[in-house]
Structures are given as structure tokens and as C-alpha cells.
Amino acid sequence: MHLRQLPERTQDYLKVMWNYEERHGLGAPIPLGELAKATGQKLPTASEAVKRLAAQGLVEHEKYAGVRLADPGRTLAVGVVRRHRLIETLLVRTLGYSWDEVHEEADMLEHAVSDRFLSRVDAFLGHPSRDPHGDPIPTADGTAEPLSKMRLGDVAPGDKVVFEQVNDADPELLRYLQRHGVSPGDTLEVLSAATAGLIQVRAGGGEFPIGATKADDIAVRRSG
């Protein structure tokens, strides 16, 4: 089966599940309600979609446990993710898009490009391993660098970490980080534990607060 044989909405479901696995671990089941929210669908609609995907052998649905990708679904999902992240990188590097503008554009374009076009984009960009938000870009054979499971909110006060990745679906957070000159690869120092829902952070000589819930959307790793 090829991606072009799948409806765009089906591709969206698979991509959301792959993104969830990337953060929570291979085979991690996503709650049906969370899947519905992430795809912008009502719960009954998402439930029917999952039944169709399960009938095609693309996902496995355990009642009360959530939905997980089956191997054939995972293979297709990684293709959608590769398209999305390469397109985001292309838009930022060549067309002057800012990193808070590209997510929705890539959501639309990822369904339209051919394998040949994507291969040319990959080569033109020099085969990047990360997109502008720090998300690993899968290679043509489906492999990708692992994403750190550590979140900024997990870091103890006084510790320094490297900013690895940020949720690209939150443009408000992206604009906030951009205003403070922070991007993947920068060193972050947590100055205080959450107080009144805020974590104080230092980066590049400046200090600024980040909401504790927003901190969970920022992946970090130990330096060295």
C-alpha cells in the first residue's frame, strides 16, 4: 500500500499516532479522546475511523487501552512525517517562513507532493536530520534519530540542558521563544521550580518565565 492510496484524513490519523509514539515510546497506545482532539474530530467520528483503520490492519485498538500503530500503519505513518518535516524545513530555509507559520502549510502540502519531489527536496536541503523545530526527519528508509523523552518541566533548578525540540503545533509558544531568541541547540538553565504555574529559565544571558504546561512541550537533553 502507498500513501497515495490513503485518504488525507487517514494519513493525518497515522501521523498523529506516530508523533505520539515518538514522544512516549514505540508501541505506546494513544487514548482515543486524545487522538480525536489532535485530528480535530469528534470522538464518535474518530472511533469510526479507528475501526476502519483496524480493519485495514493499520492500527490495533484495545478497548480502554487506546490505539496503537500496527507495523504496516507505522511504515505509512513515517512517510507522512517525513513529508511534513522536510516541507517545513524547505519553507523556512528557502521561502522566508518563520517557524510558527509552517505547520499548517506543511499539513496541506504533505498530501500533495510525490516521492520524486520529496527526494529532490531532501537532496537540495543537504539531507537534514532535524526540522526547524528540532523534530527528527526520518530518512527515506524510515529511520530517524531518537527524540529525547526529557521535558523542560522535568529539569531541576540549577541544572543546564540543551533545548532539543518544541511542539510545532503551538504557534504562540514558538513566537514567545523567538522573541527571547531561543531555538533548538541552545543551552537552557532552569532557575526555579514551578511557582504560580511558571518556571524561570535563563538562556543566552537573558531570563524569562515559561508556563509549566508549556514546558512539557519542550524536549531537552543533558549536554555532553
C-alpha positions as a Python dict, from the first residue, in 0.01 Angstrom:
ca = {
    (1, 'M'): (0, 0, 0),
    (2, 'H'): (122, 352, -85),
    (3, 'L'): (34, 678, 87),
    (4, 'R'): (-145, 799, -225),
    (5, 'Q'): (-397, 519, -176),
    (6, 'L'): (-499, 658, 163),
    (7, 'P'): (-740, 948, 219),
    (8, 'E'): (-579, 1259, 364),
    (9, 'R'): (-769, 1218, 691),
    (10, 'T'): (-635, 864, 728),
    (11, 'Q'): (-282, 994, 677),
    (12, 'D'): (-348, 1251, 949),
    (13, 'Y'): (-455, 982, 1198),
    (14, 'L'): (-143, 778, 1129),
    (15, 'K'): (84, 1082, 1162),
    (16, 'V'): (-66, 1179, 1498),
    (17, 'M'): (-13, 826, 1629),
    (18, 'W'): (348, 822, 1507),
    (19, 'N'): (414, 1156, 1676),
    (20, 'Y'): (267, 1016, 1997),
    (21, 'E'): (491, 709, 1978),
    (22, 'E'): (792, 931, 1920),
    (23, 'R'): (727, 1108, 2249),
    (24, 'H'): (600, 816, 2457),
    (25, 'G'): (783, 515, 2316),
    (26, 'L'): (741, 258, 2040),
    (27, 'G'): (401, 91, 2058),
    (28, 'A'): (260, 336, 2312),
    (29, 'P'): (-121, 348, 2270),
    (30, 'I'): (-274, 693, 2231),
    (31, 'P'): (-607, 745, 2413),
    (32, 'L'): (-892, 768, 2166),
    (33, 'G'): (-1001, 1106, 2305),
    (34, 'E'): (-653, 1249, 2257),
    (35, 'L'): (-641, 1115, 1902),
    (36, 'A'): (-975, 1278, 1825),
    (37, 'K'): (-860, 1612, 1967),
    (38, 'A'): (-531, 1607, 1779),
    (39, 'T'): (-706, 1542, 1447),
    (40, 'G'): (-983, 1792, 1511),
    (41, 'Q'): (-1255, 1526, 1505),
    (42, 'K'): (-1543, 1444, 1735),
    (43, 'L'): (-1500, 1129, 1942),
    (44, 'P'): (-1762, 920, 1756),
    (45, 'T'): (-1604, 1019, 1422),
    (46, 'A'): (-1258, 922, 1544),
    (47, 'S'): (-1393, 594, 1680),
    (48, 'E'): (-1539, 500, 1342),
    (49, 'A'): (-1217, 598, 1168),
    (50, 'V'): (-1015, 378, 1402),
    (51, 'K'): (-1245, 84, 1328),
    (52, 'R'): (-1175, 128, 956),
    (53, 'L'): (-801, 154, 1014),
    (54, 'A'): (-807, -158, 1230),
    (55, 'A'): (-997, -346, 958),
    (56, 'Q'): (-719, -250, 716),
    (57, 'G'): (-457, -382, 955),
    (58, 'L'): (-302, -38, 1006),
    (59, 'V'): (-377, 5, 1377),
    (60, 'E'): (-469, -200, 1680),
    (61, 'H'): (-741, -81, 1915),
    (62, 'E'): (-771, -225, 2263),
    (63, 'K'): (-1083, -117, 2449),
    (64, 'Y'): (-999, 122, 2734),
    (65, 'A'): (-627, 100, 2644),
    (66, 'G'): (-610, 323, 2338),
    (67, 'V'): (-496, 294, 1977),
    (68, 'R'): (-150, 190, 1859),
    (69, 'L'): (8, 159, 1518),
    (70, 'A'): (46, -183, 1362),
    (71, 'D'): (364, -236, 1161),
    (72, 'P'): (205, -159, 820),
    (73, 'G'): (49, 159, 963),
    (74, 'R'): (379, 264, 1117),
    (75, 'T'): (554, 228, 780),
    (76, 'L'): (297, 454, 616),
    (77, 'A'): (296, 699, 907),
    (78, 'V'): (668, 760, 891),
    (79, 'G'): (627, 856, 525),
    (80, 'V'): (376, 1128, 617),
    (81, 'V'): (601, 1254, 895),
    (82, 'R'): (900, 1269, 658),
    (83, 'R'): (699, 1476, 410),
    (84, 'H'): (574, 1713, 680),
    (85, 'R'): (913, 1783, 833),
    (86, 'L'): (1102, 1819, 506),
    (87, 'I'): (841, 2063, 378),
    (88, 'E'): (863, 2269, 697),
    (89, 'T'): (1240, 2283, 656),
    (90, 'L'): (1210, 2387, 291),
    (91, 'L'): (966, 2667, 372),
    (92, 'V'): (1184, 2810, 648),
    (93, 'R'): (1516, 2783, 465),
    (94, 'T'): (1414, 2897, 117),
    (95, 'L'): (1087, 3091, 129),
    (96, 'G'): (1138, 3305, 438),
    (97, 'Y'): (868, 3146, 651),
    (98, 'S'): (910, 3178, 1026),
    (99, 'W'): (890, 2862, 1233),
    (100, 'D'): (547, 2949, 1370),
    (101, 'E'): (395, 2972, 1018),
    (102, 'V'): (494, 2642, 860),
    (103, 'H'): (296, 2376, 1048),
    (104, 'E'): (-40, 2438, 881),
    (105, 'E'): (122, 2490, 539),
    (106, 'A'): (304, 2158, 571),
    (107, 'D'): (-19, 1989, 684),
    (108, 'M'): (-169, 2078, 346),
    (109, 'L'): (133, 2024, 122),
    (110, 'E'): (239, 1689, 268),
    (111, 'H'): (-56, 1520, 96),
    (112, 'A'): (24, 1662, -248),
    (113, 'V'): (395, 1601, -307),
    (114, 'S'): (531, 1299, -492),
    (115, 'D'): (812, 1073, -379),
    (116, 'R'): (1031, 1216, -657),
    (117, 'F'): (968, 1574, -544),
    (118, 'L'): (1042, 1486, -184),
    (119, 'S'): (1366, 1314, -280),
    (120, 'R'): (1474, 1627, -468),
    (121, 'V'): (1385, 1848, -171),
    (122, 'D'): (1583, 1623, 63),
    (123, 'A'): (1891, 1640, -162),
    (124, 'F'): (1855, 2015, -218),
    (125, 'L'): (1848, 2076, 158),
    (126, 'G'): (2152, 1854, 216),
    (127, 'H'): (1962, 1568, 378),
    (128, 'P'): (1879, 1746, 706),
    (129, 'S'): (1829, 1531, 1015),
    (130, 'R'): (1612, 1783, 1204),
    (131, 'D'): (1342, 2029, 1103),
    (132, 'P'): (1325, 2392, 1228),
    (133, 'H'): (1151, 2283, 1549),
    (134, 'G'): (1410, 2016, 1627),
    (135, 'D'): (1191, 1724, 1520),
    (136, 'P'): (1392, 1432, 1374),
    (137, 'I'): (1338, 1393, 999),
    (138, 'P'): (1307, 1026, 901),
    (139, 'T'): (1530, 911, 617),
    (140, 'A'): (1391, 754, 301),
    (141, 'D'): (1425, 409, 461),
    (142, 'G'): (1216, 519, 762),
    (143, 'T'): (1485, 554, 1027),
    (144, 'A'): (1510, 864, 1244),
    (145, 'E'): (1717, 995, 1531),
    (146, 'P'): (1554, 930, 1869),
    (147, 'L'): (1381, 1222, 2036),
    (148, 'S'): (1466, 1290, 2399),
    (149, 'K'): (1192, 1190, 2641),
    (150, 'M'): (1305, 1454, 2893),
    (151, 'R'): (1091, 1767, 2912),
    (152, 'L'): (1190, 2110, 3034),
    (153, 'G'): (949, 2067, 3324),
    (154, 'D'): (1149, 1764, 3441),
    (155, 'V'): (1468, 1966, 3493),
    (156, 'A'): (1570, 2052, 3849),
    (157, 'P'): (1650, 2413, 3939),
    (158, 'G'): (2016, 2491, 3877),
    (159, 'D'): (2057, 2230, 3603),
    (160, 'K'): (2156, 2317, 3246),
    (161, 'V'): (2021, 2130, 2946),
    (162, 'V'): (2021, 2158, 2568),
    (163, 'F'): (1696, 2267, 2401),
    (164, 'E'): (1625, 1984, 2156),
    (165, 'Q'): (1270, 2018, 2021),
    (166, 'V'): (946, 2212, 2060),
    (167, 'N'): (586, 2134, 1968),
    (168, 'D'): (533, 2283, 1621),
    (169, 'A'): (154, 2291, 1664),
    (170, 'D'): (172, 2573, 1922),
    (171, 'P'): (249, 2895, 1729),
    (172, 'E'): (203, 3109, 2039),
    (173, 'L'): (483, 2922, 2218),
    (174, 'L'): (704, 2939, 1908),
    (175, 'R'): (661, 3317, 1882),
    (176, 'Y'): (731, 3356, 2253),
    (177, 'L'): (1056, 3160, 2228),
    (178, 'Q'): (1155, 3352, 1916),
    (179, 'R'): (1107, 3684, 2096),
    (180, 'H'): (1357, 3562, 2355),
    (181, 'G'): (1598, 3441, 2088),
    (182, 'V'): (1573, 3075, 2184),
    (183, 'S'): (1593, 2788, 1934),
    (184, 'P'): (1693, 2419, 1925),
    (185, 'G'): (2058, 2369, 2016),
    (186, 'D'): (2065, 2648, 2274),
    (187, 'T'): (2156, 2585, 2637),
    (188, 'L'): (1880, 2643, 2890),
    (189, 'E'): (1925, 2680, 3265),
    (190, 'V'): (1627, 2628, 3493),
    (191, 'L'): (1646, 2886, 3770),
    (192, 'S'): (1344, 2791, 3978),
    (193, 'A'): (1082, 2524, 4020),
    (194, 'A'): (729, 2598, 3909),
    (195, 'T'): (581, 2885, 4109),
    (196, 'A'): (229, 3004, 4033),
    (197, 'G'): (244, 2785, 3725),
    (198, 'L'): (566, 2942, 3590),
    (199, 'I'): (923, 2816, 3553),
    (200, 'Q'): (1204, 3073, 3537),
    (201, 'V'): (1462, 2999, 3268),
    (202, 'R'): (1792, 3156, 3159),
    (203, 'A'): (1917, 3137, 2800),
    (204, 'G'): (2169, 3347, 2612),
    (205, 'G'): (2225, 3581, 2904),
    (206, 'G'): (1856, 3663, 2945),
    (207, 'E'): (1591, 3533, 3180),
    (208, 'F'): (1223, 3469, 3113),
    (209, 'P'): (933, 3264, 3252),
    (210, 'I'): (770, 2968, 3080),
    (211, 'G'): (435, 2822, 3183),
    (212, 'A'): (472, 2480, 3342),
    (213, 'T'): (228, 2330, 3092),
    (214, 'K'): (420, 2487, 2802),
    (215, 'A'): (744, 2343, 2941),
    (216, 'D'): (603, 1996, 2872),
    (217, 'D'): (603, 2088, 2502),
    (218, 'I'): (981, 2143, 2503),
    (219, 'A'): (1212, 1842, 2479),
    (220, 'V'): (1559, 1882, 2627),
    (221, 'R'): (1866, 1662, 2676),
    (222, 'R'): (2167, 1660, 2901),
    (223, 'S'): (2470, 1827, 2744),
    (224, 'G'): (2778, 1621, 2660),
}
